[in-house]
Each structure stands twice: as C-alpha cells, then as structure tokens.
Amino acid sequence: MAIIEIKDLKKTYEGGFEALKGVSLDMEEGEILALLGPNGAGKTTLISALCGLISPTGGAASVGGHDIVSDYRAARSLIGLVPQEIALEPFQRVWDAVTFSRGLFGLPRDDAHIESVLRQLSLWEKRRARIMELSGGMKRRVLIAKALSHKPRVLFLDEPTAGVDVELRRDMWETVAQLKADGVTIILTTHYIEEAEAIADRIGVIDKGALLLVEDKAALMARMGRKTLLISLREPQAKVPDALEGYGLELADEGQTLVYTYDTHAERTGITGLLQDLGEAGLKLSDLKTTQSSLEEIFVGLVKESAA
C-alpha cells in the first residue's frame, strides 16, 4: 500500500481562488518526489494541506492509512515538515530546540536519537550554541533536525536549500539519500532544477494548482528530452546554405557553429544524411558534440504549454 494517497484534493479560498485543482498522487515508502513549479503554483498549499495546516475543500488524502482530516493526529505524527521560512527561537540552544520538537509529539526523551540526528546534519559541535549565533545554512539544518526528531516516516522539504551555499546544499543531498535508504518517503519542493535531477526518483510538475504530470525522472528525460548536435565549422558562415534548409539548422557562435536538434527516439535521426550534405555543400567540420536536453528545459517547456 502507498504511504501517501492523494485523491482529487482541492483547495478553494474565499473569493473563488483555486489553489489546488483536484490533485491526485500516490507515493511508496522510501521514494523521493521532487515537486517543481513556479511561485504560486500550489506546492506549499499541497504540503500545508497534507500537514493539516490548512483544510482542503474537496477530495481526500491519507498518510500511512490515516485520513489527514478525520484522523489528523495519527497522520501528522508520521510527518516531518521543514518549512520554507526559518522560524526559530533565537535565544534557544540547538539541543533544546530539537528535543522540544520531539516532545510536541508526546514522545519520551531519546538523547541517543537526537545525538544521531545532530551528528548526521553536522550540528553536534553546535548543540550548545544559541540559534542566533548560527549562520543561515546552519539554521536550515536545525529545521531539518527538528523535523526528524520524532522519527517520521514521511518528510516534507519545502525549499530546504533556499539561501544555502553549494557545499551545504550537497551535504543536505547526502542526508536526504541516507533518509531514503532508511525508508523515509520524501517530497521535496525546489526551485533548483539540479537538485531534483540529483536526488529525485520521480518528478512532479505543478502549475496553477494543477499537477501537470508525475513521472519517473529518467523516463521523463528520455521521453521529452531531445538531443542537440553541435557542428563546429572551420570557417564561419553568414547564413545556413540553401541546400541544408530542410534540416532546420541554426547558426550560433557568430556563424562558427551549426545547431541540429533531433529526437533520439525517431526511426532516423537524419545525422548521416546531414553530414553527407554538409560535405556536398562545401562546409568543412572541425568538431562534433552532442548535448541532452536538461530537466530545466523540459520543465520550462511544460509550464509554457500549460500557460498557452
């Protein structure tokens, strides 16, 4: 059974604004889903509904078999939430902040677990420091530690690496990978496309409250990704020769490079014929290089399609 089940979840605010338009999604244990979307797309609204911070106006959802409305406490006890905003008590010490969060779930003290979490997040040396003494990146780690204090089975990370430097971001990716190995299910919202590409199993794209797609990351890139052949010329060209017009070529690098885009799944890529016709057109090549469409390009294309 899926640990998260969402069926036709809706949220309409007073005035008629639809923040969620019938979102449906299932997630298995130990899976990482990256939820991508522009600002105002509905990412935080979805997480807030699942965590009981706002009430949905339609549909249903459950976590670990517990309905998020009728069995709220049981559902929420399985969830760890790392919010987008850093809201911490500045005078509180790191150790106290994390143990307090565990106590909110009615759980007994477990110093060994808290120590393990702090060490995992490189916070052990800072355990006696006051929150106000920490850098922004360290405060973000404290938020994650608080979310993990009660051993949740589901973790929501809402823009967890916003404002964090590259080194700390990669450390957090390693932490997420370890949590996955421990069977924790993770939904990550992010503006960093490379973050989704690096750690997610599946990619979800949400825009204007609607889930445009949820698909295996590799399958999505294979299905929607296109390859580009960059043909470096020995001599720059002012225009694409008329004999090559049928290939849809573009000139780049001040006429020094021809750009040919093709579908890797097509029966024929057309590359063999193109190279032959290049020679017949009198063009001499100095180099060939292929590039794959990035997840960012795919994401931008999907959002543009939904806006059309």
PAZAPA-4460 file (N, C-alpha, C; in steps of 0.05 Angstrom, whole numbers, plus 32768, in hexadecimal, padded with zeros to 4 digits):
% residues 308
    n_x    n_y    n_z   ca_x   ca_y   ca_z    c_x    c_y    c_z   seq   type   mol
   8011   7FE8   8000   8000   8000   8000   8012   8019   8000     1      M     A
   8009   802D   7FF2   8018   8046   7FF1   8017   8054   800C     2      A     A
   802D   8061   8014   802D   806E   802E   801F   8089   802C     3      I     A
   801F   8095   8014   8010   80AE   8010   7FFC   80A9   7FF9     4      I     A
   7FE3   80AF   7FFF   7FCE   80AC   7FEA   7FBE   80C6   7FE9     5      E     A
   7FBF   80D3   7FD2   7FB1   80EC   7FCE   7F9D   80E8   7FB7     6      I     A
   7F84   80EE   7FBB   7F6F   80EA   7FA7   7F5F   8103   7FA3     7      K     A
   7F62   8110   7F8C   7F52   8127   7F84   7F51   813D   7F99     8      D     A
   7F68   8142   7FA5   7F6A   8156   7FBB   7F66   8172   7FAF     9      L     A
   7F54   8182   7FBC   7F4E   819D   7FB3   7F51   81B0   7FCB    10      K     A
   7F58   81C9   7FC4   7F58   81DF   7FD7   7F50   81F8   7FC9    11      K     A
   7F38   8202   7FD1   7F2E   821B   7FC6   7F2A   822F   7FDD    12      T     A
   7F36   8246   7FDA   7F34   825A   7FEF   7F1B   826C   7FEA    13      Y     A
   7F14   827B   7FFF   7EFE   828E   7FFD   7F05   82A2   7FE6    14      E     A
   7EF1   82A7   7FD6   7EF7   82B8   7FBE   7EF9   82A7   7FA5    15      G     A
   7EFB   828C   7FA9   7EFB   827B   7F92   7F16   8272   7F87    16      G     A
   7F2D   827B   7F94   7F47   8274   7F8A   7F4C   8256   7F8F    17      F     A
   7F52   8247   7F79   7F57   822A   7F7B   7F76   8226   7F7E    18      E     A
   7F7F   821F   7F96   7F9B   821B   7F9A   7FA3   81FE   7F93    19      A     A
   7F90   81EB   7F96   7F94   81D0   7F8D   7F7C   81C7   7F7D    20      L     A
   7F81   81BC   7F65   7F6B   81B5   7F53   7F6A   8197   7F4F    21      K     A
   7F63   8188   7F64   7F5F   816B   7F60   7F79   815C   7F5D    22      G     A
   7F8C   815F   7F6F   7FA6   8151   7F6E   7FA3   8134   7F77    23      V     A
   7FAD   8122   7F68   7FAE   8105   7F6F   7FCA   80FA   7F6D    24      S     A
   7FD3   80EB   7F81   7FEF   80E2   7F82   7FF1   80CC   7F97    25      L     A
   8000   80B6   7F90   8007   80A1   7FA3   8025   80A0   7FA5    26      D     A
   802F   809B   7FBD   804C   8098   7FC1   8052   807F   7FD2    27      M     A
   8067   8071   7FCB   8070   8059   7FD9   8085   8060   7FEE    28      E     A
   8088   804E   8002   809D   8053   8016   80B8   8055   800A    29      E     A
   80C9   8067   8014   80E4   806A   800B   80E7   8077   7FF0    30      G     A
   80D2   8084   7FE7   80D3   8091   7FCD   80D8   80AF   7FD1    31      E     A
   80E7   80BB   7FBE   80EB   80D8   7FBE   80DD   80E4   7FA6    32      I     A
   80CB   80F7   7FAB   80BD   8105   7F96   80C5   8122   7F97    33      L     A
   80CF   812D   7F80   80D5   8149   7F7E   80BD   8157   7F71    34      A     A
   80B2   816A   7F7F   809B   8178   7F75   80A4   8194   7F6B    35      L     A
   80A3   8197   7F51   80AC   81AF   7F44   8095   81C1   7F3C    36      L     A
   8099   81DB   7F3D   8084   81ED   7F34   808C   8209   7F3A    37      G     A
   8082   821D   7F2B   8088   8239   7F30   807C   8242   7F4A    38      P     A
   8082   825A   7F53   8076   8266   7F6B   8058   8267   7F67    39      N     A
   8049   825F   7F7C   802C   8260   7F7B   8020   8248   7F6D    40      G     A
   8030   8234   7F67   8025   821D   7F58   8014   820B   7F68    41      A     A
   8018   820B   7F83   8008   81F9   7F94   8019   81E6   7FA5    42      G     A
   8034   81E8   7FA2   8046   81D5   7FB0   8042   81D6   7FCF    43      K     A
   8044   81EE   7FDA   8042   81F2   7FF7   8025   81EC   8000    44      T     A
   8011   81F3   7FF0   7FF5   81ED   7FF7   7FF1   81D0   7FFA    45      T     A
   7FFC   81C0   7FE8   7FF9   81A3   7FE9   8006   8198   8003    46      L     A
   801E   81A0   8009   802C   8197   8021   801C   81A0   803A    47      I     A
   8013   81B8   803A   8004   81C3   8051   7FEB   81B3   8056    48      S     A
   7FDD   81AB   8041   7FC5   819B   8044   7FCB   817F   8050    49      A     A
   7FE0   8173   8046   7FE8   8158   804F   7FF1   8159   806D    50      L     A
   7FFC   816F   8075   8006   8172   8091   7FF0   817D   80A3    51      C     A
   7FD9   8183   8099   7FC3   818C   80AA   7FC4   81AA   80B0    52      G     A
   7FD5   81B9   80A2   7FD7   81D5   80A8   7FC1   81E5   809B    53      L     A
   7FB5   81DA   8085   7F9E   81E5   8079   7F8A   81CE   8073    54      I     A
   7F71   81D5   8071   7F5D   81C0   806C   7F55   81BF   804E    55      S     A
   7F57   81A7   8042   7F4F   81A5   8026   7F31   81AA   8024    56      P     A
   7F28   81B3   800C   7F0C   81B7   8007   7EFF   81A1   7FF7    57      T     A
   7F0F   818D   7FEF   7F05   8177   7FDF   7F19   8161   7FDD    58      G     A
   7F10   8149   7FD6   7F22   8132   7FD3   7F2A   8127   7FEE    59      G     A
   7F3E   8115   7FED   7F47   8108   8006   7F65   8101   8003    60      A     A
   7F71   80FD   801A   7F8D   80F5   801B   7F93   80E6   8035    61      A     A
   7FA6   80D3   8034   7FAE   80C5   804C   7FCC   80C1   804D    62      S     A
   7FD6   80BF   8065   7FF3   80B9   806A   7FF4   80A1   807C    63      V     A
   8001   808C   8071   8003   8073   8081   7FE8   8067   8087    64      G     A
   7FD5   806C   8075   7FBA   8061   8079   7FA8   8073   808A    65      G     A
   7FB2   8089   8095   7FA3   809B   80A6   7F99   80B3   8096    66      H     A
   7F7F   80B8   8096   7F74   80CF   8088   7F7E   80E9   8094    67      D     A
   7F86   80FC   8083   7F92   8115   808D   7F7E   8127   809B    68      I     A
   7F64   8122   8098   7F50   8132   80A6   7F44   8123   80BD    69      V     A
   7F38   810C   80B8   7F2A   80FE   80CE   7F3D   80F0   80E2    70      S     A
   7F56   80EB   80D9   7F6A   80DE   80EA   7F83   80EE   80EB    71      D     A
   7F7F   8108   80EF   7F95   811B   80EB   7FAD   8115   80FD    72      Y     A
   7FA9   8110   8116   7FC0   810C   8129   7FD1   80F5   8121    73      R     A
   7FC5   80DF   8119   7FD4   80C7   8111   7FE4   80CC   80F8    74      A     A
   7FD7   80DA   80E5   7FE4   80E1   80CB   7FFC   80F3   80D0    75      A     A
   7FF7   8108   80E1   800C   811C   80E5   8024   8110   80F5    76      R     A
   801F   80FC   8105   8035   80F0   8115   8049   80E2   8103    77      S     A
   8041   80DB   80EA   8052   80CD   80D7   8062   80E1   80C6    78      L     A
   805C   80FB   80C9   8067   810F   80B7   807C   8121   80C4    79      I     A
   8092   8126   80B6   80A5   813A   80BE   80A3   8151   80A9    80      G     A
   80A2   816A   80B2   809F   8180   80A0   80B6   8194   80A3    81      L     A
   80C4   8199   808D   80D8   81AE   808D   80CC   81C6   807D    82      V     A
   80C3   81DB   808B   80B6   81F0   807D   80C9   8202   806D    83      P     A
   80BD   8211   805B   80CD   8223   804A   80DA   823A   805A    84      Q     A
   80CA   8245   806D   80D4   825B   807D   80E3   8251   8096    85      E     A
   80F8   825F   809D   8108   8258   80B5   80FB   8266   80CD    86      I     A
   80EB   8256   80DC   80DE   8261   80F4   80E8   8252   810C    87      A     A
   80FC   825D   8119   8109   8250   8130   810B   8264   8147    88      L     A
   810B   825B   8160   810E   826C   8177   812C   8273   8179    89      E     A
   8133   828C   8176   8150   8294   8174   8160   828E   818D    90      P     A
   8154   828E   81A5   8164   828A   81BD   8165   826D   81C6    91      F     A
   8156   825C   81B8   8156   823F   81BF   816F   8232   81B5    92      Q     A
   8179   821F   81C4   8190   820F   81BC   8188   81F9   81A9    93      R     A
   819A   81F1   8197   8194   81DD   8182   8188   81C4   818F    94      V     A
   8196   81B9   81A3   818D   81A0   81B0   8170   81A3   81BA    95      W     A
   816B   81B9   81C8   8150   81BD   81D3   813B   81C0   81BD    96      D     A
   8142   81CE   81A7   812E   81D2   8192   8126   81B7   8186    97      A     A
   8139   81A5   8182   8133   818B   8176   8124   8179   8189    98      V     A
   812D   8178   81A2   811F   8167   81B5   8103   8171   81BB    99      T     A
   80FF   818B   81BA   80E4   8196   81BF   80D1   818D   81A9   100      F     A
   80DB   818D   8190   80CA   8184   8179   80C1   8167   817D   101      S     A
   80D3   8156   8187   80CC   813A   818C   80B6   8139   81A2   102      R     A
   80B8   814A   81B6   80A5   814A   81CC   8089   8152   81C3   103      G     A
   8087   8163   81AD   806D   816B   81A3   805C   8154   8199   104      L     A
   8069   813E   8192   805B   8126   8189   8055   8112   81A0   105      F     A
   805B   811B   81B8   8054   810B   81D0   8067   80F3   81D3   106      G     A
   807F   80F5   81C7   8092   80DF   81C9   80A5   80E3   81E0   107      L     A
   80AF   80CD   81EC   80C2   80CF   8202   80DE   80D8   81F8   108      P     A
   80EE   80E0   820A   8109   80E9   8202   8118   80D2   81F5   109      R     A
   8128   80D9   81E1   8139   80C5   81D4   8153   80D3   81CB   110      D     A
   8164   80D7   81DF   817D   80E6   81DA   818E   80DA   81C4   111      D     A
   818E   80BF   81C3   819E   80B1   81AE   8195   80B8   8192   112      A     A
   817A   80B9   818F   816F   80C0   8174   8176   80DD   816E   113      H     A
   8172   80F0   8181   8178   810C   817B   8195   8110   8174   114      I     A
   81A6   8102   8183   81C3   8104   817D   81C8   80FA   8160   115      E     A
   81BC   80E4   8159   81C0   80D8   813E   81B7   80EC   8129   116      S     A
   81A0   80F9   812D   8196   810C   8119   81A9   8124   8117   117      V     A
   81B2   812E   812E   81C4   8146   812E   81DF   813F   8120   118      L     A
   81E9   8127   8125   8202   811F   8118   81FE   811C   80FA   119      R     A
   81E8   8110   80F2   81E2   810C   80D6   81E1   8127   80C7   120      Q     A
   81D8   813C   80D5   81D5   8156   80C8   81EC   8169   80CE   121      L     A
   8202   815E   80D9   821A   816D   80E0   8213   8184   80F4   122      S     A
   8201   817E   8107   81F9   8192   811B   8203   818B   8137   123      L     A
   8210   8174   813A   8217   816B   8154   8229   817F   8163   124      W     A
   823C   818A   8154   824F   819D   8161   8240   81B7   8168   125      E     A
   8229   81BC   815C   821A   81D4   8162   8202   81D0   8175   126      K     A
   8201   81B8   8181   81EA   81B1   8191   81E4   81C4   81A8   127      R     A
   81F9   81D1   81B3   81F5   81E3   81C9   81F4   8201   81C0   128      R     A
   81F6   8205   81A7   81F5   8221   819C   81D8   822A   819B   129      A     A
   81D5   8244   819F   81BA   8250   819C   81B4   8254   817E   130      R     A
   819B   8252   8177   8193   8253   815B   819D   826D   814E   131      I     A
   819D   8283   815C   81A4   829D   8151   81C2   829E   814A   132      M     A
   81D2   828B   8154   81EE   828A   814E   81F5   827B   8135   133      E     A
   81E1   826E   8129   81E5   825D   8112   81E2   826C   80F8   134      L     A
   81EF   8261   80E3   81ED   826C   80C8   81D1   8264   80BD   135      S     A
   81CA   826F   80A7   81B0   8268   809A   81AF   824B   8093   136      G     A
   81C5   8240   8088   81C6   8224   8081   81C3   8212   8099   137      G     A
   81D0   8219   80AF   81CE   8209   80C7   81B1   820A   80D3   138      M     A
   81A4   8221   80D1   8189   8223   80DA   8177   8211   80CA   139      K     A
   817C   820F   80B0   816D   81FE   809E   8171   81E1   80A7   140      R     A
   8189   81DA   80B0   818E   81BE   80BA   817F   81B9   80D4   141      R     A
   817C   81CD   80E5   816D   81CA   80FD   8150   81C4   80F7   142      V     A
   8145   81D1   80E3   8129   81CC   80DB   8126   81AE   80D3   143      L     A
   813A   81A4   80C4   8138   8188   80BC   813B   8176   80D4   144      I     A
   814D   817D   80E7   8150   816C   80FF   8136   816C   810F   145      A     A
   8129   8183   8111   810F   8184   8120   80FA   8172   8112   146      K     A
   80FB   8172   80F8   80E7   8162   80E9   80EC   8144   80EC   147      A     A
   8106   813C   80F1   810D   8120   80F4   810D   8116   8111   148      L     A
   8107   8128   8123   810A   8122   8140   80F8   810B   8149   149      S     A
   80E0   8108   813B   80CD   80F3   8144   80CD   80DB   8131   150      H     A
   80E2   80D8   8121   80E5   80C1   810F   80CD   80BF   80FC   151      K     A
   80C8   80D3   80EC   80B1   80D2   80D9   80B6   80BE   80C3   152      P     A
   80A0   80B4   80B8   80A2   80A2   80A0   80A0   80B1   8086   153      R     A
   8096   80CA   8089   8093   80DB   8071   809F   80F6   8078   154      V     A
   80AF   8101   8065   80BC   811B   806A   80B5   812E   8053   155      L     A
   80AB   8145   805A   80A5   815A   8046   80BB   816F   8049   156      F     A
   80C9   8174   8033   80DE   8188   8031   80D4   819E   801F   157      L     A
   80CC   81B5   802A   80C2   81CB   801A   80D8   81DF   8015   158      D     A
   80E4   81DE   7FFE   80FB   81EF   7FF6   8111   81ED   800C   159      E     A
   811B   81D5   8012   812D   81D2   8028   8149   81DF   8025   160      P     A
   8151   81E4   800C   816C   81EE   8008   816C   820B   7FFD   161      T     A
   8155   8218   8000   8154   8235   7FF8   8167   8245   8009   162      A     A
   8179   8254   7FFC   818C   8265   800A   81A3   8256   8016   163      G     A
   81A6   823C   800F   81BC   822C   801A   81D2   822A   8005   164      V     A
   81EC   822B   800D   8201   822A   7FFA   8203   820E   7FEE   165      D     A
   8212   820C   7FD8   8213   81F3   7FC9   821D   81DB   7FDA   166      V     A
   8231   81E0   7FEB   823D   81CB   7FFB   8228   81C0   800F   167      E     A
   8219   81D2   801C   8205   81C9   802F   81EE   81BB   8021   168      L     A
   81E8   81C5   8008   81D3   81B8   7FF9   81DA   819B   7FF3   169      R     A
   81F2   8196   7FEB   81FA   817B   7FE4   81FB   816A   7FFD   170      R     A
   8202   8175   8014   8201   8166   802D   81E4   815D   8033   171      D     A
   81D1   816F   802D   81B5   8168   8032   81AC   8153   801F   172      M     A
   81B6   8153   8007   81AF   813E   7FF3   81B7   8123   7FFF   173      W     A
   81CF   8122   800B   81D9   8109   8016   81C7   8100   802D   174      E     A
   81BE   8114   803D   81AD   810E   8054   8192   8102   8049   175      T     A
   8188   810E   8034   816F   8104   8028   8172   80E8   801E   176      V     A
   8189   80E2   8011   818F   80C8   8007   818F   80B3   801E   177      A     A
   819B   80BB   8035   819C   80A9   804C   8180   80A4   8057   178      Q     A
   816F   80B8   8058   8154   80B5   8061   8144   80A2   804F   179      L     A
   8148   80A5   8035   813B   8093   8022   8144   8076   8027   180      K     A
   815E   8073   802C   8168   8058   8032   815B   804C   804B   181      A     A
   8153   805E   805E   8146   8055   8076   8128   8051   8073   182      D     A
   811E   8055   805A   8102   8051   8055   80F0   8069   8057   183      G     A
   80FC   8081   805C   80EB   8099   805F   80E2   80A2   8043   184      V     A
   80C9   80A9   8041   80BD   80B3   8028   80C0   80D2   8028   185      T     A
   80C9   80DD   8012   80CF   80FA   8012   80C1   8108   7FFA   186      I     A
   80B4   811E   8000   80AA   8130   7FEC   80BA   814A   7FEE   187      I     A
   80C7   8151   7FD9   80D9   8168   7FD9   80CE   817D   7FC5   188      L     A
   80C9   8195   7FCE   80C3   81AA   7FBB   80DC   81BB   7FB8   189      T     A
   80E2   81C2   7FA0   80FB   81D0   7F9B   80FA   81E2   7F83   190      T     A
   810A   81F7   7F83   810E   8207   7F6B   8128   8200   7F5D   191      H     A
   8138   81EF   7F6A   8151   81E7   7F5F   814D   81CD   7F4F   192      Y     A
   814C   81D1   7F35   8147   81BA   7F23   815C   81A4   7F27   193      I     A
   8175   81AC   7F2C   818A   8198   7F2E   8186   8188   7F48   194      E     A
   8178   8193   7F5B   8172   8184   7F74   8160   816D   7F6D   195      E     A
   814B   8172   7F5E   8138   815D   7F56   8147   8148   7F45   196      A     A
   8157   8152   7F33   8166   8140   7F21   8179   812E   7F31   197      E     A
   8184   8138   7F47   8198   812A   7F56   818D   8114   7F68   198      A     A
   8175   811A   7F75   816D   8108   7F8A   8151   80FB   7F87   199      I     A
   8141   8105   7F75   8125   80FB   7F74   8123   80E1   7F64   200      A     A
   810F   80D1   7F6C   8107   80B9   7F5D   80F3   80C0   7F48   201      D     A
   80DF   80D1   7F50   80CB   80DA   7F3D   80C9   80F8   7F3E   202      R     A
   80C0   8104   7F28   80BD   8120   7F26   809F   8126   7F23   203      I     A
   8095   8139   7F33   807A   8143   7F2F   807C   8161   7F27   204      G     A
   806C   8168   7F14   806B   8184   7F0B   804F   818F   7F11   205      V     A
   804D   81A4   7F21   8034   81B0   7F29   8034   81CD   7F20   206      I     A
   801D   81D6   7F16   801A   81F1   7F0D   7FFD   81FA   7F0F   207      D     A
   7FF8   8211   7F1B   7FDD   821C   7F1E   7FCB   8208   7F2D   208      K     A
   7FD6   81FA   7F40   7FC6   81E8   7F51   7FC0   81CD   7F45   209      G     A
   7FCA   81C8   7F2C   7FC6   81AE   7F1F   7FE0   819F   7F1B   210      A     A
   7FDF   8185   7F21   7FF6   8173   7F1D   7FF8   816C   7EFF   211      L     A
   800B   8177   7EF1   800D   8173   7ED4   8016   8156   7ECE   212      L     A
   8029   814C   7EDE   8032   8131   7EDB   8042   8128   7EF3   213      L     A
   8043   810E   7EF7   8055   8101   7F0A   8061   80E9   7EFC   214      V     A
   807C   80E9   7EF9   8088   80D4   7EE9   80A4   80CE   7EF4   215      E     A
   80AC   80B5   7EEF   80C7   80AD   7EF5   80DB   80C0   7EE8   216      D     A
   80EF   80C9   7EF7   8101   80DD   7EED   810F   80D5   7ED3   217      K     A
   811A   80BD   7ED3   8128   80B4   7EBB   8116   80B1   7EA4   218      A     A
   80FD   80A7   7EA9   80EA   80A3   7E93   80E1   80BE   7E88   219      A     A
   80DD   80D2   7E9A   80D5   80EC   7E91   80EA   80F9   7E7F   220      L     A
   8103   80F6   7E87   8118   8103   7E77   811B   80F4   7E5C   221      M     A
   8117   80D9   7E5D   8119   80CA   7E44   8102   80D0   7E31   222      A     A
   80EA   80D4   7E3D   80D2   80D8   7E2D   80D1   80F4   7E21   223      R     A
   80D9   8108   7E32   80D6   8123   7E29   80F0   8131   7E22   224      M     A
   8106   8124   7E2A   8120   8130   7E23   8127   812D   7E06   225      G     A
   8134   8140   7DFC   813D   813F   7DE0   815B   8144   7DE1   226      R     A
   8168   8139   7DCD   8185   813D   7DCB   818C   8152   7DB6   227      K     A
   81A2   8160   7DBB   81AB   8174   7DA9   81C7   816D   7D9F   228      T     A
   81CB   816E   7D85   81E5   816A   7D79   81F1   8185   7D72   229      L     A
   8208   818A   7D7F   8216   81A4   7D7A   822C   819E   7D66   230      L     A
   822B   81AB   7D4F   823E   81A6   7D39   8250   81BE   7D37   231      I     A
   8269   81BC   7D40   827C   81D2   7D3E   8288   81D3   7D22   232      S     A
   8288   81EB   7D16   8292   81EE   7CFB   82AE   81FB   7CFB   233      L     A
   82BD   81F3   7CE7   82D8   81FF   7CE5   82D7   821C   7CDD   234      R     A
   82C3   8223   7CCD   82BF   823F   7CC5   82A3   8248   7CCB   235      E     A
   82A0   8260   7CD7   8285   8269   7CDE   8274   826E   7CC6   236      P     A
   8259   826B   7CC9   8246   826F   7CB3   8234   8286   7CBA   237      Q     A
   822D   8296   7CA5   821A   82AC   7CA9   81FE   82A2   7CAB   238      A     A
   81F8   828C   7C9E   81DD   8280   7C9E   81DE   8262   7C99   239      K     A
   81C9   8254   7CA0   81C7   8238   7C9A   81C4   8234   7C7C   240      V     A
   81D6   8224   7C6F   81D3   821F   7C52   81B7   8216   7C4B   241      P     A
   81AE   821F   7C34   8193   8218   7C2A   818F   81FA   7C28   242      D     A
   81A4   81EB   7C21   81A2   81CE   7C1E   819D   81C0   7C38   243      A     A
   81A0   81CE   7C4F   819C   81C1   7C69   8183   81CB   7C77   244      L     A
   8172   81D9   7C69   815B   81E6   7C76   8148   81D1   7C82   245      E     A
   8146   81BA   7C77   8133   81A5   7C80   813A   819A   7C9C   246      G     A
   8151   81A0   7CA6   815A   8194   7CC0   8152   81A5   7CD8   247      Y     A
   8148   81BE   7CD3   8141   81CF   7CE9   815A   81D8   7CF9   248      G     A
   8170   81DC   7CEC   8189   81E4   7CFA   8188   8201   7D03   249      L     A
   8197   8206   7D19   819A   8221   7D22   81B8   8227   7D24   250      E     A
   81BF   8240   7D20   81DB   8249   7D23   81DF   8254   7D3E   251      L     A
   81F6   824E   7D4A   81FE   8259   7D64   821B   8260   7D64   252      A     A
   8224   826D   7D7A   8241   8274   7D7D   824B   8284   7D64   253      D     A
   823A   8299   7D5D   8242   82AB   7D47   8247   829B   7D2D   254      E     A
   8236   8287   7D28   8238   8278   7D0F   824C   8261   7D10   255      G     A
   8259   825C   7D27   826E   8248   7D29   8262   822C   7D2F   256      Q     A
   8249   822B   7D39   823C   8212   7D41   8221   820F   7D35   257      T     A
   821B   81F7   7D2A   8201   81F0   7D21   81F3   81DF   7D37   258      L     A
   81DA   81E5   7D3D   81CC   81D7   7D52   81B5   81C7   7D46   259      V     A
   81B6   81AC   7D4A   81A2   819A   7D3F   8195   818B   7D57   260      Y     A
   817A   818E   7D59   816B   8181   7D6F   815B   816A   7D63   261      T     A
   815C   8153   7D72   814F   813B   7D67   8143   812A   7D7E   262      Y     A
   8131   811A   7D77   8123   8108   7D8B   8132   80ED   7D8C   263      D     A
   813B   80E6   7DA3   814B   80CE   7DA6   813A   80B5   7DA2   264      T     A
   811F   80B7   7DA4   810E   80A0   7DA1   8103   809D   7D84   265      H     A
   8109   80B0   7D73   8100   80AF   7D57   810D   8097   7D49   266      A     A
   80FF   808D   7D34   810A   8077   7D25   8125   807E   7D19   267      E     A
   8127   8097   7D10   8141   80A0   7D05   8147   80BC   7D11   268      R     A
   815F   80C0   7D18   8167   80DA   7D23   816D   80EE   7D0D   269      T     A
   8174   80E5   7CF5   817A   80F7   7CE0   8197   8100   7CDF   270      G     A
   81A7   80F6   7CF3   81C2   8100   7CF6   81D4   80F7   7CDE   271      I     A
   81D0   80DE   7CD6   81E1   80D3   7CC0   81DD   80E4   7CA6   272      T     A
   81C4   80E9   7C9F   81BE   80F9   7C88   81C8   8116   7C8B   273      G     A
   81C6   8121   7CA3   81CF   813C   7CA8   81ED   813F   7CA4   274      L     A
   81FC   812C   7CAE   8219   812E   7CAC   8221   812B   7C8E   275      L     A
   8213   811A   7C80   8219   8117   7C63   8213   8131   7C54   276      Q     A
   81FC   813D   7C5A   81F4   8155   7C4D   8206   816D   7C55   277      D     A
   8211   816C   7C6D   8224   8181   7C75   823C   8181   7C64   278      L     A
   8246   8169   7C5E   825E   8166   7C4D   8258   816F   7C31   279      G     A
   8240   8168   7C27   8239   8170   7C0B   8235   818E   7C09   280      E     A
   822E   819B   7C20   822B   81B8   7C20   8245   81C7   7C23   281      A     A
   825B   81B7   7C26   8276   81C3   7C27   827D   81CC   7C43   282      G     A
   826F   81C4   7C58   8275   81CC   7C73   8288   81B8   7C80   283      L     A
   829D   81C2   7C8D   82B1   81B1   7C9A   82AD   81B3   7CB8   284      K     A
   82AD   819B   7CC5   82A7   8199   7CE1   82C1   8198   7CF1   285      L     A
   82C0   81A4   7D09   82D7   81A1   7D1B   82D1   8190   7D34   286      S     A
   82B7   818E   7D3A   82AF   817F   7D52   8291   8179   7D52   287      D     A
   828A   8163   7D60   826D   815C   7D64   8269   8157   7D81   288      L     A
   8252   8160   7D8C   824C   815B   7DA8   822E   815A   7DAC   289      K     A
   8225   8146   7DBC   8208   8144   7DC2   8202   814C   7DDE   290      T     A
   81EB   8158   7DE3   81E2   815F   7DFE   81C6   8156   7E01   291      T     A
   81BE   814E   7E1A   81A3   8144   7E20   8194   815B   7E2D   292      Q     A
   817A   815D   7E27   8169   8171   7E34   816A   816D   7E52   293      S     A
   816D   8183   7E61   816D   8181   7E7E   8151   8181   7E89   294      S     A
   814E   8179   7EA2   8134   8178   7EAF   8128   8195   7EB0   295      L     A
   813A   81A8   7EB2   8130   81C4   7EB3   8122   81CC   7E99   296      E     A
   812E   81C4   7E83   8122   81CB   7E69   8107   81BD   7E66   297      E     A
   8105   81A3   7E6F   80EC   8194   7E6E   80D7   81A2   7E80   298      I     A
   80DF   81AA   7E98   80CD   81B7   7EAB   80C2   81D1   7EA0   299      F     A
   80D3   81E2   7E95   80CB   81FB   7E8A   80B7   81F7   7E73   300      V     A
   80BD   81E2   7E62   80AB   81DC   7E4C   8090   81D4   7E55   301      G     A
   808E   81C3   7E6A   8074   81BA   7E75   8064   81D1   7E80   302      L     A
   8071   81E3   7E8F   8063   81FA   7E9A   8059   820C   7E84   303      V     A
   8069   8210   7E70   8060   8221   7E59   8048   8215   7E4C   304      K     A
   8048   81FA   7E49   8031   81EC   7E3C   8018   81F1   7E4D   305      E     A
   801A   81EF   7E67   8002   81F2   7E78   7FF8   820E   7E78   306      S     A
   800A   8222   7E73   8001   823E   7E72   7FF4   8245   7E58   307      A     A
   7FF9   8235   7E44   7FEF   823B   7E29   7FD1   8238   7E27   308      A     A
***
